[in-house]
Amino acid sequence: MEPTCADVTFGSRTGRAVLAAATLGSAMALLDSTVVNVALRQVGEDLEASLSDLQWVTNGYLLTLAALTLLGGSLGDRFGRRRIFVLGVVGFAVTSAACGLAPSAPFLVVARIAQGAAAALLTPGSLAMIQGSFAPGDRARAIGTWSGFGSVAAAVGPFVGGWLVEAASWRWVFLINLPVAALALLAARAVPETRDPEAVPGFDTRGAVLGALGLGGVTYALIQWTTTPPAAAVALVLGLLAGVAFVVAERRSPHPMLPLSLFGSRQFSAANGMTLLTYAALGGVLFFLVLQLQTVGGYGALRAGLATLPITVAMVLLAGRGGALAARIGPRLPMTVGPLLCGVGTFLLARVDSDVDYWLDVAVPLTVFGLGLASLVAPLTAAVLAAAPDHHAGVASGINNAVARAGSLLAVAALPLLVGLSGEDYQVPSEFAHGYRAAMLWCAGLLVVSGVFSWLTIRNPSTVVE
């Protein structure tokens, strides 16, 4: 029987292979959560898409990623984390090719939905491989390295997308995934297989279907509310009912894909609550900022992507140190101060308009935002995994990833509705500028709430209350 906890060390050849495969795979999935944003305007013009179409290009991916990540984590625990990870990487490469060759907006949306399903297999597997392979003493360092590079991938997405759009075409935003997937598969050959010896046969099909219907119904309602109100209202009701049914089904199932017992840990519940708030704001900021810079600020795709460079620099230089600091002082303070700093940066970003001063209106706010993000990412990931048993590493990782993706999904779906944007407004500077400012204030508010919530609920290891 394969071990649930191997003795791989950080500096070993196998350790480097595990980190390389996990980082490349998760970075590829995270990159596609953000890289598409900077290409949305060009996608819309080329495929004659409306704002709701563009929302679906983003949210189709996030929807299946959030809804199926729990299933992906469970499959990894049962059949082998490396095996499911490899399957996800292959699927991601195939669906990325389909996205890059999309002839129409509906085709692209469908391909993005399939791409999110593939990402749901590889994303939880990447972290579970680390948790299951590394010796306990080396896990914190390995997780810090993984989370740092993963966050860099998410942050560098707009820059990479902008360069690809201007140098070639928006289609290369997706096609670039093919060589990255090949490298991840090459590294995965040296990764040891781990699984949960307590995993049971059978699939929680009912839970997977109800979870997808719940998220899908609410997302459809938020995006389509202004264009098809009756259908949106029906979808909202069905989505909420499916959500309630999902909880009931998971509570009654003998083998749930989401073990509700994990939420018996206050630390686990609090960390995931903070994740929902923080990543909702992060998704909203990245979606709106690059469109604002292009539609209102007059930036090209590459310049809009380069504008987000301060986040990348902060993550590269400080994410690892943020994890090390949290290991010494505990996660509570970093998970409180981090969102508050992000909130300050987001509030300052609301000043971006047609007369944007890059250094004052963009660089300084994004530097503050990046400092906050670098301080919270590694402590958040470590807190979630530390609050769950080792044999549930895949499920715990899946839950946290699903919560993060659901936060971004709901924010991108809800914010245009909340700020009064629809139709072709993303191409009208005066209309989009008004909605953008309101959206930034909403995101700043979410981040402040997240910081306060962390201070009130997160506990350091020696004072964790279960």
C-alpha positions in Angstrom: 0.0 0.0 0.0 1.4 3.4 -0.9 2.0 5.7 2.0 -0.2 8.7 2.9 2.8 10.6 4.1 6.2 10.0 2.3 9.6 11.0 3.5 10.6 13.3 0.6 12.8 16.2 1.6 12.8 19.7 0.3 16.2 19.6 -1.4 16.1 16.1 -2.8 15.7 15.3 -6.5 12.3 13.9 -5.9 11.3 16.9 -3.8 12.3 19.2 -6.7 10.2 17.1 -9.1 7.2 17.2 -6.8 7.4 20.9 -6.5 8.0 21.4 -10.2 5.0 19.3 -11.3 2.7 20.8 -8.6 3.8 24.4 -9.3 3.6 24.1 -13.1 0.2 22.5 -13.0 -1.4 24.8 -10.4 0.2 27.8 -12.0 -1.3 26.9 -15.4 -4.7 26.7 -13.9 -4.3 29.8 -11.8 -2.9 31.7 -14.8 -6.0 30.9 -16.8 -8.1 32.4 -14.0 -6.6 35.8 -14.6 -4.7 35.8 -18.0 -8.0 35.9 -19.9 -9.1 39.2 -18.3 -6.7 41.3 -20.2 -7.8 39.7 -23.5 -11.5 40.0 -22.9 -11.9 43.3 -24.9 -10.2 41.7 -27.9 -12.2 38.5 -27.6 -15.4 40.6 -27.5 -14.5 42.5 -30.6 -13.3 39.5 -32.6 -16.2 37.2 -31.7 -18.8 40.0 -31.4 -19.6 39.2 -27.8 -21.7 41.1 -25.2 -20.7 41.9 -21.6 -22.6 38.8 -20.5 -20.7 36.7 -23.0 -17.5 38.0 -21.6 -18.7 37.2 -18.0 -19.4 33.7 -19.1 -15.9 33.4 -20.7 -14.5 34.1 -17.2 -17.2 32.4 -15.2 -17.7 29.3 -17.3 -14.2 28.3 -16.3 -14.7 29.3 -12.6 -18.0 27.5 -12.4 -16.9 24.0 -13.2 -13.6 24.6 -11.4 -15.4 25.6 -8.2 -18.2 23.0 -8.5 -15.9 20.0 -9.3 -12.8 20.7 -7.3 -14.2 18.8 -4.3 -14.8 15.8 -6.5 -11.3 16.2 -8.0 -9.8 16.1 -4.5 -11.8 13.1 -3.5 -10.8 11.2 -6.7 -7.1 12.0 -5.9 -7.4 10.6 -2.4 -9.0 7.4 -3.6 -7.2 6.6 -7.0 -3.9 8.4 -6.4 -3.1 12.1 -6.3 -0.5 11.9 -9.0 -2.7 9.8 -11.4 -5.6 12.3 -11.2 -3.2 15.2 -11.4 -1.8 13.9 -14.7 -5.3 13.2 -16.1 -6.2 16.8 -15.3 -3.1 18.2 -17.0 -3.8 16.2 -20.2 -7.4 17.4 -20.2 -6.4 21.0 -19.6 -4.1 20.9 -22.6 -6.8 19.5 -24.9 -9.4 22.0 -23.7 -6.9 24.9 -24.0 -6.4 24.0 -27.6 -10.2 24.0 -28.1 -10.4 27.5 -26.5 -7.6 28.8 -28.7 -9.4 27.6 -31.9 -12.9 28.8 -30.9 -14.8 30.2 -33.9 -17.6 31.9 -31.8 -18.4 33.1 -28.3 -20.7 30.2 -27.5 -18.0 27.7 -28.6 -15.5 29.5 -26.4 -17.8 29.4 -23.4 -18.4 25.7 -23.7 -14.6 25.1 -24.1 -14.0 27.2 -21.0 -16.5 25.1 -19.1 -14.7 21.9 -20.1 -11.3 23.6 -19.3 -12.6 24.3 -15.7 -13.5 20.7 -15.3 -10.0 19.6 -16.2 -8.5 22.2 -13.8 -10.7 20.8 -11.0 -8.7 17.6 -11.3 -5.2 19.0 -11.4 -5.6 21.9 -8.9 -6.4 20.0 -5.7 -4.0 17.3 -6.8 -1.1 19.7 -7.0 -1.2 20.7 -3.3 -2.2 17.2 -2.1 0.9 15.7 -3.8 3.0 18.1 -1.7 1.1 17.3 1.5 1.3 13.6 0.9 4.9 13.4 -0.4 6.9 15.7 1.8 8.2 14.8 5.3 6.3 16.8 8.0 9.2 19.0 8.8 9.6 20.1 5.1 5.9 20.7 4.3 5.7 24.3 5.4 8.6 25.3 3.3 7.3 23.3 0.3 3.8 24.8 0.7 5.2 28.3 1.0 7.2 27.8 -2.3 4.2 26.3 -4.1 1.8 29.0 -2.9 4.2 31.8 -3.7 4.8 30.7 -7.3 1.1 29.9 -7.8 0.2 33.4 -6.7 2.8 34.9 -9.0 1.2 33.0 -11.8 -2.2 34.5 -11.0 -0.7 37.9 -10.6 1.4 37.8 -13.8 -1.5 36.6 -15.8 -2.6 40.1 -17.1 1.0 40.8 -18.2 1.4 37.6 -20.1 -2.1 38.0 -21.6 -1.4 41.5 -22.8 1.9 40.5 -24.4 0.4 37.5 -26.2 -2.6 39.6 -27.4 -0.4 42.3 -28.9 2.4 40.1 -30.1 0.2 37.5 -31.7 -3.5 37.0 -30.9 -5.8 36.5 -28.0 -5.9 32.8 -29.0 -2.4 32.4 -27.8 -3.6 33.2 -24.3 -4.9 29.6 -24.4 -2.5 27.9 -26.7 0.5 28.9 -24.5 -0.8 26.2 -22.0 0.3 23.4 -24.2 4.1 23.6 -23.6 3.5 24.3 -19.9 1.4 21.2 -19.7 4.1 19.2 -21.4 6.7 20.3 -18.8 4.3 19.5 -15.9 3.8 16.0 -17.3 7.6 15.5 -17.7 8.2 16.5 -14.0 5.3 14.3 -12.8 7.1 11.2 -14.0 9.3 11.4 -10.9 6.5 12.2 -8.4 5.7 9.3 -5.9 2.1 8.2 -5.8 0.1 8.8 -2.6 -3.5 8.2 -1.7 -5.9 8.0 1.3 -5.9 4.4 2.6 -9.3 5.1 4.2 -10.9 6.2 0.9 -14.0 4.2 0.1 -15.4 2.9 -3.2 -18.1 4.7 -5.0 -18.7 8.2 -6.1 -20.8 11.0 -4.6 -22.5 11.7 -7.9 -25.5 13.3 -6.2 -23.3 15.7 -4.4 -21.3 16.7 -7.5 -24.5 17.3 -9.5 -26.2 19.3 -6.8 -23.2 21.4 -6.2 -22.8 22.2 -9.8 -26.5 23.0 -10.2 -26.4 25.3 -7.1 -23.5 27.4 -8.3 -24.6 27.3 -11.9 -28.1 28.5 -11.1 -27.0 31.4 -8.9 -24.3 32.4 -11.5 -26.8 32.3 -14.4 -29.3 34.4 -12.4 -26.7 37.1 -11.6 -25.3 37.4 -15.1 -28.6 37.2 -17.0 -30.8 39.2 -14.6 -30.9 42.4 -16.7 -31.4 40.5 -20.1 -33.8 37.7 -19.2 -35.3 38.4 -15.8 -37.9 35.6 -15.7 -35.4 32.9 -16.6 -32.9 34.4 -14.2 -35.5 34.3 -11.4 -36.2 30.7 -12.0 -32.5 29.8 -12.1 -31.9 31.6 -8.8 -34.7 29.7 -7.1 -33.4 26.4 -8.5 -29.8 27.2 -7.6 -30.7 28.0 -4.0 -32.8 24.9 -3.7 -30.0 22.8 -5.2 -27.6 24.4 -2.7 -29.8 23.4 0.2 -30.2 19.9 -1.2 -26.4 19.6 -1.6 -25.9 20.2 2.1 -28.6 17.7 3.0 -27.2 15.1 0.7 -23.7 15.5 2.0 -24.9 15.2 5.6 -26.8 12.0 4.8 -24.3 10.4 2.4 -22.2 7.6 4.0 -19.3 8.6 1.7 -19.7 12.4 0.9 -17.3 14.1 -1.4 -17.5 17.0 1.1 -17.1 15.6 4.7 -19.0 18.2 6.7 -17.1 17.0 9.8 -14.2 19.0 8.6 -16.2 22.2 9.4 -16.3 21.1 13.0 -12.9 22.7 13.2 -13.4 26.4 13.9 -10.0 27.1 12.3 -11.0 25.3 9.1 -14.3 27.1 8.8 -12.9 30.5 9.6 -10.0 30.1 7.1 -12.5 29.2 4.3 -14.8 32.0 5.2 -11.9 34.4 4.9 -10.9 32.8 1.6 -14.4 33.4 0.2 -14.3 37.1 1.0 -10.7 37.7 -0.1 -10.9 35.9 -3.4 -14.2 37.5 -4.3 -12.5 40.9 -4.0 -9.4 39.7 -5.9 -11.5 38.3 -8.7 -13.5 41.6 -9.0 -10.4 43.8 -8.9 -8.5 41.8 -11.7 -11.7 41.6 -13.9 -12.5 45.3 -13.7 -9.0 46.9 -13.5 -7.6 45.7 -16.8 -10.9 46.6 -18.6 -10.9 50.0 -17.0 -7.3 50.7 -18.1 -8.1 49.7 -21.7 -11.7 51.1 -22.1 -11.3 54.3 -20.1 -7.5 54.8 -19.7 -6.7 54.1 -23.4 -4.1 51.5 -22.6 -3.3 48.7 -25.1 -3.5 45.1 -23.9 0.3 44.8 -23.2 0.4 48.1 -21.3 -2.6 47.1 -19.3 -0.9 43.8 -18.4 2.4 45.5 -17.5 0.4 47.9 -15.2 -0.2 45.0 -12.8 3.6 44.3 -12.5 3.8 45.6 -8.9 1.7 42.7 -7.6 4.0 40.2 -9.3 7.1 41.9 -7.9 5.6 41.8 -4.3 4.7 38.2 -4.6 8.1 37.1 -6.0 10.0 38.9 -3.3 7.8 38.5 -0.3 5.4 35.5 -0.5 8.0 33.1 0.9 8.9 35.5 3.6 5.3 35.9 4.5 5.0 32.1 5.0 8.1 32.1 7.1 6.8 34.9 9.3 3.5 33.2 9.8 5.3 30.0 10.8 7.0 32.1 13.6 4.1 34.3 14.8 1.1 32.2 13.7 -1.4 32.9 10.9 -3.8 35.3 12.7 -1.9 38.6 12.3 -0.9 38.0 8.6 -4.4 36.9 7.7 -5.7 40.1 9.3 -3.3 42.7 8.1 -3.0 41.2 4.6 -6.7 41.7 3.6 -6.7 45.2 5.1 -3.7 46.2 3.1 -5.3 44.8 0.0 -8.4 46.8 0.9 -6.4 50.1 1.1 -4.8 49.4 -2.3 -8.2 48.6 -3.8 -9.7 51.8 -2.4 -6.9 53.8 -4.0 -7.5 52.1 -7.4 -10.9 53.6 -7.6 -9.2 56.8 -8.7 -8.2 55.3 -12.1 -9.9 57.3 -14.9 -9.3 58.7 -18.3 -6.5 61.0 -16.9 -4.8 58.1 -15.1 -1.3 58.8 -13.7 0.2 55.3 -13.7 2.7 55.8 -10.8 0.2 57.5 -8.5 -3.1 55.9 -9.4 -2.0 52.4 -10.3 1.6 51.5 -9.2 1.3 52.7 -5.6 -2.1 51.1 -5.0 -1.1 47.8 -6.6 2.1 47.8 -4.5 0.0 48.1 -1.4 -2.3 45.4 -2.7 0.6 43.1 -3.5 2.1 43.6 0.0 -1.2 42.5 1.5 -1.5 39.5 -0.9 2.0 38.3 -0.2 1.4 38.4 3.5 -1.8 36.4 3.5 -1.5 33.6 0.8 0.9 31.2 2.5 -0.5 31.5 6.0 -4.0 30.9 4.6 -3.0 27.8 2.8 -1.1 26.4 5.8 -3.9 27.2 8.2 -6.4 25.3 6.1 -4.2 22.2 5.8 -3.1 22.3 9.4 -6.8 22.2 10.5 -7.5 19.0 8.6 -6.3 15.5 9.1 -3.4 14.4 6.7 -5.5 11.7 5.1 -8.0 14.3 4.0 -5.4 16.5 2.4 -7.0 16.2 -1.1 -10.4 17.0 0.2 -9.2 19.9 2.4 -7.3 21.3 -0.6 -10.3 20.8 -2.8 -12.6 22.7 -0.4 -10.3 25.7 -0.1 -9.8 25.9 -3.9 -13.5 25.5 -4.5 -14.3 28.3 -2.0 -11.6 30.6 -3.6 -13.0 30.0 -7.1 -16.6 30.3 -6.0 -15.7 33.7 -4.5 -14.2 35.0 -7.7 -17.1 33.4 -9.7 -19.8 35.1 -7.6 -18.0 38.5 -7.6 -17.6 38.6 -11.4 -21.2 37.5 -11.8 -22.7 39.9 -9.3 -20.6 43.1 -9.5 -21.7 44.2 -13.0 -25.3 43.8 -11.9 -24.7 45.7 -8.6 -23.0 48.6 -10.4 -25.4 48.8 -13.3 -23.3 47.5 -16.2 -24.6 45.4 -19.1 -24.7 44.8 -22.8 -21.9 46.7 -24.6 -21.1 49.0 -21.7 -17.6 47.6 -21.6 -16.9 49.5 -24.8 -18.4 52.8 -23.6 -15.9 54.7 -21.5 -18.3 56.9 -19.6 -20.6 54.1 -18.6 -17.8 51.7 -17.6 -15.9 54.3 -15.6 -18.9 54.9 -13.3 -19.4 51.2 -12.8 -15.7 50.6 -12.2 -15.5 53.1 -9.3 -18.5 51.5 -7.6 -17.0 48.0 -8.1 -13.7 49.0 -6.5 -15.5 50.3 -3.5 -17.4 47.1 -3.2 -14.2 45.1 -3.4 -12.5 47.3 -0.8 -15.4 46.7 1.5 -15.1 43.0 1.1 -11.4 43.1 2.0 -12.0 45.1 5.1 -14.7 42.7 6.2 -12.3 39.8 5.5 -9.5 41.3 7.7 -11.9 41.9 10.6 -13.3 38.5 10.2 -9.9 36.9 10.4 -8.9 38.8 13.5 -12.1 37.7 15.2 -12.0 34.0 14.2 -8.5 32.8 13.2 -6.4 31.5 16.1 -2.7 30.7 16.3 -1.7 27.0 16.7 -1.3 27.2 20.5 -4.7 28.8 21.0 -6.8 27.0 18.4 -10.3 26.4 19.7 -12.0 23.4 18.1 
